Amino acid sequence: MSLLLSPYEENGLSLKNRVVMAPMCMYKAESDGEVTPFHLVHYTTRAIGGVGLIIVEATAVEARGRISETDLGLWDDAQVPGHQQLVQLCHEYGAKMGIQLAHAGRKSICASSTPVAPSALAFSATNGYKLPHELSLEEMENVKKHFVQAALRATYAGYEFLELHAAHGYLLCEFLSPLSNQRTDKYGGSLENRCAFVLEVAQAILDATKDVPLFVRISADEWMEKGWSAEESIYLSKQLQSIGVAMIHVSAGGNNEAQKMPPLVPLYQAAYAKVIRESVEIPTIAVGLITTAVEGEKLLAGGFCDLVAYGRELLRNPNFVFFAAKEERKKALIEPSYLRAF
């Protein structure tokens, strides 16, 4: 029996299968950050294709928190109707919808604003990265409010769950690493201090949105000597679980230009998801060069994760689930209008 195509009923989520569309920036918004026809077609196509859970790309909680000036946003009420339309369209085809709330921090390359970070350390001297402004304590409180307000807009738009982006070297991830966080106040130094802001933001969102499941995406390992490690990710995951976070979406890397990546082979990040799942007993999503249904089955059967995130494979093949259903001889899972193609 296929685990990948089986329903998932846990942590406030009810999914028709365990296939997740990973959040992938499309850079198709205008400067207003609003949903465009591209986004409506792009995500709805994957919903028609049978994906159980779609996580909409990194969506900025404030304008200066965009990675680029073509990112989606939820920093303004005017952006909500587009997200409502997107959610409603995808719901028509049975997909559940989440959104990744993000702040780019020092990795913003927006020409119209100065990036912010836990410390005034640039991500890179090249490729448009500027020296960031070090956030004051008052400014950090404002950033936290932006996350909460964006979360409330997302729930109003109809998203069933929220994902807090604390991975890949963006703002919350920057606070976690001793390489990017060199503060001397209560948010710097010790592991507990470096985790504090992420935990505060997560708690504030949970308090504001009540029963809406919150996932957190982390980079489990920074791939740098003396950088953020898998052991520290276990600590953070335990703290996140203790405040009510429903699931950890486990990625890696992205916080340092000089990172020493492992070989890019299939499932190269999946072991991190298993370590966290076993050490913390919290559900996980695995991601990272997962391209086949067989690989997804292997991860689920081996206890690596509870859900499997496909990224580039769903860009190549929006009907990935239908191909998996054909292999499993479960044609009832294929959209009837497309059945004759299978």
VOGU-14437 format. One record per residue (C-alpha): residue in one letter; x, y, z. Coordinates in steps of 0.05 Angstrom, whole numbers. Example, Ala and Ser with C-alpha at 12.3 -4.5 7.8 and 13.67 -1.06 7.14 Angstrom:
! VOGU-14437
A_246_-90_156
S_273_-21_143
***
This chain:
! VOGU-14437
M_0_0_0
S_26_69_-18
L_43_112_41
L_56_172_-3
L_-14_172_-32
S_-48_155_34
P_-86_208_75
Y_-54_245_132
E_-96_262_193
E_-54_294_248
N_-38_361_281
G_-100_396_257
L_-87_377_184
S_-129_332_141
L_-94_317_75
K_-114_271_18
N_-41_250_9
R_28_264_37
V_56_300_-23
V_76_372_-7
M_93_426_-56
A_153_460_-25
P_154_536_-23
M_194_561_-83
C_202_635_-100
M_175_651_-168
Y_195_725_-170
K_132_741_-209
A_100_795_-166
E_102_869_-181
S_130_920_-132
D_63_920_-96
G_74_847_-74
E_5_826_-97
V_-16_759_-126
T_-14_759_-203
P_-48_716_-256
F_17_676_-259
H_10_655_-186
L_-63_636_-196
V_-45_590_-254
H_20_564_-224
Y_-9_540_-158
T_-77_518_-184
T_-43_475_-236
R_-9_436_-179
A_-75_431_-142
I_-108_401_-204
G_-48_355_-209
G_-66_324_-142
V_-17_354_-92
G_-44_345_-22
L_-12_406_11
I_13_468_-25
I_60_516_12
V_59_583_-23
E_127_614_-33
A_164_659_16
T_117_718_27
A_145_780_58
V_117_807_123
E_142_877_108
A_166_911_45
R_239_915_66
G_235_841_83
R_229_820_11
I_284_779_-20
S_273_817_-84
E_225_870_-109
T_185_816_-145
D_166_777_-82
L_96_764_-57
G_75_802_5
L_25_803_61
W_47_868_94
D_-16_905_72
D_-90_890_75
A_-95_906_1
Q_-55_842_-13
V_-107_797_20
P_-159_791_-36
G_-108_761_-84
H_-89_708_-33
Q_-163_694_-20
Q_-173_681_-94
L_-112_637_-97
V_-134_595_-37
Q_-205_588_-63
L_-182_564_-132
C_-135_511_-102
H_-189_488_-54
E_-234_474_-113
Y_-186_417_-132
G_-176_388_-62
A_-109_417_-42
K_-99_444_27
M_-62_511_29
G_-7_539_72
I_38_599_64
Q_110_612_84
L_116_678_122
A_185_707_113
H_233_764_124
A_296_765_81
G_339_801_132
R_409_814_105
K_395_772_42
S_347_825_14
I_372_855_-51
C_316_907_-56
A_346_972_-82
S_291_1012_-48
S_310_995_24
T_367_980_71
P_368_908_95
V_365_892_169
A_398_837_209
P_415_815_279
S_485_843_267
A_515_891_216
L_547_835_175
A_536_831_100
F_518_763_70
S_566_776_13
A_607_833_-17
T_580_815_-86
N_514_801_-122
G_478_862_-96
Y_482_846_-22
K_487_909_21
L_513_920_91
P_452_911_136
H_429_955_192
E_432_921_261
L_363_916_290
S_350_951_356
L_306_918_409
E_250_966_391
E_257_949_317
M_255_875_334
E_189_884_368
N_163_918_305
V_187_860_262
K_151_812_309
K_87_853_300
H_96_849_224
F_99_773_228
V_36_771_271
Q_-3_818_226
A_18_779_164
A_-4_714_198
L_-72_744_213
R_-80_767_141
A_-61_697_118
T_-114_664_162
Y_-166_715_138
A_-147_696_66
G_-164_623_83
Y_-97_589_90
E_-104_526_133
F_-35_531_163
L_24_577_167
E_98_564_159
L_150_609_193
H_213_615_150
A_273_606_196
A_318_574_144
H_366_589_87
G_400_650_117
Y_340_696_121
L_326_740_181
L_303_688_233
C_357_640_211
E_409_695_219
F_390_702_292
L_403_628_304
S_474_624_278
P_534_649_318
L_566_667_251
S_512_718_232
N_489_737_302
Q_544_772_341
R_498_811_388
T_519_822_460
D_448_832_487
K_397_780_508
Y_389_756_436
G_462_739_424
G_517_694_451
S_488_630_481
L_446_580_443
E_386_599_486
N_395_672_470
R_403_660_395
C_339_619_393
A_299_669_433
F_274_713_377
V_251_655_334
L_213_627_394
E_182_694_410
V_158_704_339
A_129_634_336
Q_95_643_404
A_65_710_383
I_37_680_319
L_8_621_358
D_-24_668_408
A_-55_710_354
T_-80_656_307
K_-104_606_360
D_-119_539_328
V_-84_549_261
P_-26_499_256
L_42_531_253
F_101_497_218
V_172_523_223
R_223_513_168
I_295_508_191
S_364_497_162
A_384_438_206
D_458_448_192
E_495_510_167
W_551_469_136
M_602_515_168
E_654_503_222
K_630_534_287
G_563_549_254
W_492_526_268
S_490_451_276
A_442_392_277
E_450_387_352
E_427_458_360
S_369_444_313
I_346_389_360
Y_347_438_418
L_308_490_378
S_258_437_354
K_245_416_426
Q_231_487_446
L_185_497_386
Q_147_434_402
S_138_456_474
I_102_520_453
G_55_484_405
V_89_484_337
A_57_428_296
M_113_407_249
I_186_421_230
H_202_429_156
V_274_408_153
S_323_437_102
A_396_458_108
G_447_511_89
G_438_579_59
N_466_624_114
N_537_631_91
E_567_642_23
A_626_599_41
Q_584_539_63
K_614_470_50
M_556_433_19
P_553_357_17
P_548_323_-51
L_482_339_-85
V_454_269_-88
P_381_246_-80
L_355_253_-9
Y_419_289_13
Q_382_328_68
A_331_275_89
A_373_248_147
Y_365_314_184
A_289_305_184
K_297_235_213
V_344_258_268
I_296_312_290
R_235_267_285
E_268_214_329
S_302_262_378
V_242_307_389
E_183_263_369
I_154_320_328
P_127_308_258
T_174_330_202
I_173_346_128
A_233_322_89
V_260_359_29
G_320_361_-16
L_329_329_-85
I_269_283_-76
T_245_269_-146
T_208_202_-148
A_149_169_-114
V_196_111_-95
E_241_159_-57
G_181_189_-21
E_157_119_-2
K_226_103_25
L_227_164_69
L_158_151_98
A_169_77_108
G_237_90_140
G_210_139_191
F_247_198_162
C_186_243_159
D_111_248_159
L_103_288_95
V_148_292_34
A_163_359_0
Y_176_360_-74
G_205_423_-104
R_237_423_-173
E_202_359_-191
L_135_394_-185
L_161_450_-229
R_179_398_-282
N_118_356_-273
P_55_387_-243
N_20_319_-252
F_71_281_-211
V_16_252_-166
F_-20_224_-226
F_42_187_-249
A_50_159_-178
A_-23_137_-177
K_-15_102_-244
E_45_63_-218
E_4_43_-157
R_-55_25_-201
K_-98_76_-164
K_-131_109_-223
A_-187_135_-180
L_-136_187_-155
I_-126_215_-224
E_-167_275_-246
P_-222_245_-291
S_-210_295_-347
Y_-138_272_-351
L_-150_198_-341
R_-146_179_-414
A_-74_205_-416
F_-55_151_-364
***
